Amino acid sequence: MEAALLQLGLNDEEAELYLAMLELGGGFASQLAKKVIRKRSSSYHTLARLVEKGLANRTSRGRYSFY
């Protein structure tokens, strides 16, 4: 599945986070970053790109963003 996402124009980190969101049913950036073994800080930028591409939604849950 990741190979198909790469062919559609996503980079490695975008594809990994997208698949993690599907597997977990969404999550906070820290949860998703932990799942794909990435830094939370860089995951925010990647998640923002997925939102821009229409592949994810961002909602606020208190002080935190849920994707």
SEVOTI-883152 format. One line per 2 residues: number of its first residue (from 1); their letters; for each residue x, y, z of N, C-alpha, C. Coordinates in Angstrom, 3 decimals. Layout:
! SEVOTI-883152
NUM> A> X,Y,Z,X,Y,Z,X,Y,Z | ...
! end
This chain:
! SEVOTI-883152
1> ME> 0.820,-1.194,0.000,0.000,0.000,0.000,0.869,1.265,0.000 | 1.973,1.199,0.753,2.850,2.363,0.808,3.415,2.688,-0.575
3> AA> 3.736,1.680,-1.354,4.270,1.901,-2.695,3.252,2.633,-3.561 | 1.991,2.296,-3.422,0.937,2.972,-4.194,0.843,4.440,-3.798
5> LL> 0.982,4.722,-2.504,0.934,6.116,-2.044,2.126,6.910,-2.569 | 3.278,6.256,-2.637,4.469,6.914,-3.181,4.274,7.228,-4.665
7> QL> 3.639,6.317,-5.390,3.368,6.553,-6.814,2.379,7.699,-7.010 | 1.528,7.925,-6.025,0.560,9.029,-6.101,1.174,10.374,-5.733
9> GL> 2.456,10.379,-5.331,3.144,11.631,-5.080,3.438,11.944,-3.624 | 3.109,11.050,-2.708,3.451,11.278,-1.315,4.906,10.887,-1.093
11> ND> 5.554,11.563,-0.135,6.912,11.148,0.211,6.825,10.059,1.289 | 7.966,9.517,1.683,7.989,8.393,2.626,7.274,8.720,3.933
13> EE> 7.595,9.869,4.510,7.011,10.229,5.803,5.509,10.461,5.689 | 5.067,11.100,4.618,3.632,11.308,4.408,2.897,9.976,4.299
15> AE> 3.466,9.053,3.538,2.836,7.740,3.360,2.772,6.980,4.677 | 3.853,7.009,5.444,3.872,6.309,6.726,2.843,6.881,7.694
17> LY> 2.777,8.203,7.787,1.814,8.826,8.700,0.380,8.602,8.238 | 0.160,8.632,6.950,-1.181,8.384,6.422,-1.637,6.969,6.790
19> LA> -0.768,5.996,6.594,-1.107,4.617,6.930,-1.303,4.440,8.434 | -0.520,5.162,9.232,-0.694,5.107,10.693,-2.052,5.667,11.094
21> ML> -2.475,6.761,10.442,-3.800,7.326,10.730,-4.889,6.320,10.397 | -4.759,5.638,9.287,-5.753,4.638,8.909,-5.780,3.484,9.911
23> EL> -4.607,3.050,10.318,-4.521,1.923,11.236,-5.074,2.258,12.621 | -4.747,3.457,13.100,-5.172,3.858,14.443,-6.552,4.507,14.459
25> GG> -7.062,4.852,13.302,-8.335,5.572,13.261,-8.163,7.037,13.619 | -6.964,7.563,13.404,-6.650,8.948,13.745,-5.870,8.990,15.046
27> GF> -5.409,10.167,15.387,-4.664,10.309,16.632,-4.023,11.670,16.742 | -3.435,11.907,17.890,-2.675,13.126,18.107,-1.309,12.970,17.446
29> AS> -0.661,14.084,17.149,0.627,14.032,16.459,1.626,13.159,17.209 | 1.624,13.246,18.519,2.569,12.444,19.304,2.295,10.948,19.148
31> QL> 1.031,10.556,19.109,0.682,9.143,18.937,1.089,8.637,17.560 | 0.812,9.453,16.549,1.136,9.053,15.181,2.643,8.997,14.970
33> AK> 3.360,9.969,15.520,4.817,9.994,15.389,5.432,8.772,16.068 | 4.908,8.416,17.221,5.421,7.247,17.935,5.180,5.966,17.131
35> KV> 4.041,5.877,16.488,3.692,4.696,15.694,4.674,4.491,14.538 | 5.091,5.589,13.899,5.988,5.479,12.740,7.449,5.747,13.100
37> IR> 7.709,5.918,14.397,9.063,6.159,14.918,9.696,7.383,14.240 | 9.020,8.486,14.376,9.508,9.778,13.868,9.439,10.800,14.985
39> KR> 10.117,11.923,14.812,10.031,13.004,15.792,8.670,13.688,15.679 | 8.090,14.005,16.823,6.793,14.658,16.841,6.847,16.002,16.131
41> SS> 7.924,16.752,16.325,8.025,18.082,15.733,7.986,18.039,14.204 | 8.663,17.078,13.598,8.624,16.990,12.134,7.292,16.417,11.660
43> SY> 6.649,15.640,12.508,5.357,15.065,12.135,4.285,16.140,11.977 | 4.368,17.207,12.750,3.399,18.303,12.604,3.435,18.870,11.183
45> HT> 4.626,19.079,10.649,4.763,19.628,9.295,4.209,18.648,8.257 | 4.509,17.379,8.450,4.025,16.360,7.514,2.512,16.244,7.580
47> LA> 1.949,16.271,8.775,0.496,16.200,8.925,-0.171,17.418,8.299 | 0.454,18.581,8.419,-0.093,19.792,7.787,-0.119,19.632,6.269
49> RL> 0.912,19.009,5.699,0.922,18.762,4.252,-0.187,17.795,3.857 | -0.442,16.781,4.669,-1.532,15.844,4.380,-2.886,16.544,4.439
51> VE> -3.041,17.474,5.359,-4.278,18.257,5.438,-4.421,19.112,4.181 | -3.332,19.771,3.763,-3.355,20.595,2.550,-3.731,19.777,1.319
53> KG> -3.270,18.527,1.262,-3.548,17.658,0.118,-4.938,17.027,0.206 | -5.653,17.276,1.299,-6.998,16.734,1.463,-7.022,15.278,1.904
55> LA> -5.898,14.782,2.412,-5.824,13.387,2.844,-6.026,13.218,4.342 | -6.155,14.314,5.059,-6.367,14.263,6.507,-7.165,15.490,6.924
57> NR> -7.774,15.384,8.076,-8.477,16.509,8.688,-7.857,16.793,10.034 | -7.903,18.040,10.441,-7.366,18.436,11.741,-8.498,19.032,12.560
59> TS> -8.675,18.535,13.764,-9.654,19.112,14.683,-8.965,19.383,16.010 | -9.450,20.386,16.716,-8.886,20.723,18.004,-9.599,19.960,19.101
61> RG> -8.827,19.402,19.976,-9.353,18.742,21.170,-8.625,19.373,22.355 | -9.231,20.416,22.873,-8.559,21.174,23.925,-7.389,21.916,23.331
63> RY> -6.215,21.724,23.910,-5.003,22.399,23.421,-4.325,21.630,22.303 | -4.821,20.459,21.984,-4.134,19.568,21.062,-4.896,19.409,19.737
65> SF> -4.156,19.064,18.713,-4.755,18.805,17.392,-4.880,17.311,17.196 | -6.039,16.897,16.711,-6.312,15.485,16.430,-6.427,15.344,14.924
67> Y> -5.761,14.352,14.380,-5.751,14.127,12.927,-6.423,12.822,12.587
! end
